[in-house]
Amino acid sequence: MQNITLLVRILCLSLITMLIGCSASDGQHSAVIPAVAVTLQEVELSSTDQQISYSGTIEEALSVPLSFSVPGTVTEV
C-alpha cells in the first residue's frame, strides 16, 4: 500500500512540474528570428580568358537534428 501511495505522489509531482514548465502564463514566447534578405543572381557564360577557382566547404549556420517516430524512407515530397 505504501508503494502505491508513493507512486501516486511521484506521478502527481511529475505532472505538476511538467504543467508548470510547459505553461507560458507570463506572455513570453520564444524569440522569432528575423528573415535574412538575399540577392539572387543567375549563372551565365562569360567570354573572358581569366579562370578563377576556389575551394572550400559550405556549412550551415544553424541546424536542427531530425528524428522520426515512424521508420521508413521518404519517396516523394
C-alpha positions as CSV (number, residue, x, y, z in Angstrom):
1,M,0.0,0.0,0.0
2,Q,2.9,2.4,0.8
3,N,4.4,1.7,-2.6
4,I,1.2,2.7,-4.4
5,T,0.9,5.9,-2.3
6,L,4.5,6.8,-3.1
7,L,3.9,6.1,-6.8
8,V,0.8,8.3,-6.8
9,R,2.7,11.1,-5.1
10,I,5.6,10.9,-7.6
11,L,3.2,10.9,-10.5
12,C,1.3,13.9,-9.2
13,L,4.5,15.9,-8.6
14,S,5.8,15.0,-12.1
15,L,2.6,16.1,-13.7
16,I,2.5,19.4,-11.8
17,T,6.2,20.0,-12.7
18,M,5.5,19.3,-16.3
19,L,2.5,21.6,-16.4
20,I,4.3,24.4,-14.8
21,G,7.3,24.0,-17.0
22,C,5.3,24.0,-20.2
23,S,3.0,26.9,-19.4
24,A,3.6,30.4,-20.8
25,S,1.4,32.4,-18.5
26,D,3.7,35.4,-18.4
27,G,3.2,36.1,-22.1
28,Q,6.7,35.3,-23.1
29,H,7.1,33.4,-26.3
30,S,10.2,32.1,-28.0
31,A,12.1,34.8,-29.9
32,V,11.4,34.9,-33.6
33,I,14.5,35.0,-35.8
34,P,14.0,37.7,-38.5
35,A,14.3,36.7,-42.1
36,V,17.5,37.4,-43.9
37,A,17.3,39.3,-47.2
38,V,19.2,37.6,-50.0
39,T,20.0,38.6,-53.6
40,L,19.9,36.0,-56.4
41,Q,22.0,36.1,-59.5
42,E,21.6,33.8,-62.4
43,V,24.7,31.9,-63.6
44,E,25.7,32.9,-67.1
45,L,28.5,32.2,-69.5
46,S,31.4,34.7,-69.8
47,S,33.8,35.2,-72.7
48,T,36.8,36.2,-70.6
49,D,40.0,34.1,-70.6
50,Q,40.5,34.5,-66.9
51,Q,39.9,31.4,-64.9
52,I,39.4,31.5,-61.2
53,S,38.9,28.5,-58.9
54,Y,38.0,28.4,-55.3
55,S,38.0,25.5,-52.8
56,G,36.1,25.4,-49.6
57,T,33.4,23.9,-47.6
58,I,29.8,25.1,-47.3
59,E,28.4,24.7,-43.8
60,E,25.1,25.6,-42.3
61,A,24.9,28.4,-39.8
62,L,22.0,26.7,-37.9
63,S,21.0,23.1,-38.0
64,V,18.2,21.0,-36.5
65,P,18.6,17.3,-35.9
66,L,15.6,15.4,-37.1
67,S,14.1,12.1,-35.8
68,F,11.0,10.4,-36.9
69,S,8.6,8.4,-34.8
70,V,7.8,6.1,-37.7
71,P,10.6,4.3,-39.5
72,G,10.7,4.5,-43.3
73,T,12.0,6.2,-46.4
74,V,10.7,9.4,-47.9
75,T,9.9,8.7,-51.5
76,E,8.2,11.9,-52.6
77,V,7.6,15.4,-51.3
